[in-house]
Amino acid sequence: MVRLNTGFAAGAGTAKTALAMRLWAGLLMALCLPGMPAQSQTASPELTLFFNPGLRESGNVPPPPETLRFVTVDDFAPLSAFDSDGTLTGIHVDLARALCARLAVAGDCTIQVMPFAEIETALGNGQADAA
């Protein structure tokens, strides 16, 4: 067995102990760093595109919808709820209005309130376009 003199003898001064700790930490870092890669060796993840960016450039943009029918619940504040005046408000309502404006819906843009359990059925039956 080989014993190394680390300078941690009983009664050693705090300055000597601190210097020895710094030297050992520096030596340990110097031994570990060469084995570490400078940059990640894995390829960076690609961004998943949920739309075709070339669609607008090609001029094949579909026409705006004639109508857009949204469904939501009325008891899920701050996403959607009735205010004291009886007006439907919330983030879902604001988002629906912004989508209709952005898509330039030619006809009606409606938001219908229904129980949560019926929303999936309404979407499946074609009674609504989005929830």
C-alpha positions in Angstrom: 0.0 0.0 0.0 1.3 3.4 -0.9 0.4 6.3 1.3 0.3 9.8 -0.1 1.2 12.8 2.0 -1.8 15.1 1.5 -0.9 17.6 4.1 -3.9 16.8 6.2 -2.0 15.9 9.3 -3.5 16.6 12.7 -2.9 20.1 13.8 -2.1 21.4 10.3 -2.9 25.0 9.7 -6.0 26.0 7.8 -4.0 27.8 5.2 -2.0 24.7 4.5 -5.2 22.6 4.4 -6.9 25.0 2.0 -3.8 25.0 -0.3 -3.7 21.2 -0.3 -7.4 21.0 -1.2 -7.0 23.4 -4.1 -4.0 21.5 -5.4 -5.9 18.2 -5.3 -9.0 19.7 -6.9 -6.9 21.1 -9.7 -5.1 17.8 -10.2 -8.3 15.9 -10.3 -9.8 18.4 -12.9 -6.7 18.2 -15.0 -7.0 14.4 -15.1 -10.7 14.3 -15.9 -11.0 17.0 -18.5 -9.0 15.4 -21.4 -11.5 12.5 -21.5 -14.5 14.8 -21.9 -15.6 15.9 -25.4 -15.4 19.6 -26.2 -18.8 19.5 -27.8 -21.7 17.2 -27.7 -21.1 14.2 -30.0 -24.8 13.6 -30.6 -26.6 15.3 -33.5 -28.8 18.2 -32.4 -32.5 17.4 -32.5 -34.5 18.6 -35.5 -37.5 20.8 -35.1 -40.7 19.0 -35.8 -42.7 21.0 -38.3 -46.5 20.7 -38.1 -47.0 22.7 -41.2 -45.4 22.9 -44.7 -43.3 26.1 -44.8 -43.1 25.8 -48.6 -46.9 26.0 -49.0 -47.0 29.8 -48.7 -44.1 30.2 -51.0 -45.6 28.0 -53.7 -48.8 30.0 -53.8 -50.9 26.9 -53.0 -52.6 28.5 -49.9 -56.1 27.1 -49.4 -58.9 29.6 -49.3 -60.2 30.8 -46.0 -63.1 28.8 -44.5 -66.6 30.0 -45.0 -67.5 29.3 -41.3 -65.6 28.2 -38.3 -67.5 26.6 -35.4 -65.8 26.3 -32.0 -67.1 24.5 -28.9 -66.0 25.1 -25.3 -67.2 24.7 -21.7 -68.5 27.5 -19.6 -67.0 26.5 -16.2 -63.3 26.4 -16.8 -62.0 29.9 -15.9 -59.7 31.5 -16.9 -59.9 29.5 -20.2 -63.7 30.0 -20.7 -66.4 31.2 -18.4 -69.3 33.6 -18.3 -68.7 37.0 -16.7 -71.1 38.9 -14.6 -72.8 40.4 -17.7 -73.4 36.9 -19.1 -70.8 37.3 -21.8 -68.5 34.3 -22.6 -64.9 35.3 -21.9 -61.6 33.7 -21.4 -58.4 32.6 -23.2 -60.3 30.1 -25.4 -62.7 32.8 -26.5 -59.9 35.2 -27.3 -58.0 32.5 -29.2 -61.0 31.6 -31.2 -61.6 35.2 -32.2 -57.9 35.7 -33.1 -57.9 32.5 -35.3 -61.0 33.7 -37.1 -59.4 37.1 -37.8 -56.1 35.5 -38.8 -57.7 33.0 -41.1 -60.0 35.7 -42.5 -63.2 33.6 -42.1 -65.6 34.9 -44.7 -68.8 34.0 -42.9 -69.7 33.2 -39.3 -67.2 32.4 -36.6 -69.2 30.9 -33.7 -68.4 29.6 -30.2 -70.9 27.2 -28.7 -71.0 26.2 -25.0 -71.7 22.6 -24.2 -70.8 20.1 -21.4 -67.3 18.7 -21.6 -68.5 15.1 -22.1 -70.3 16.1 -25.4 -67.4 18.0 -27.0 -65.7 14.9 -28.5 -69.0 13.7 -29.9 -69.8 17.1 -31.4 -66.4 17.2 -33.1 -66.8 13.6 -34.4 -70.3 14.3 -35.8 -69.2 17.4 -37.6 -71.3 19.7 -35.4 -68.1 21.7 -34.6 -64.8 22.3 -36.3 -62.6 22.9 -33.2 -62.6 22.8 -29.5 
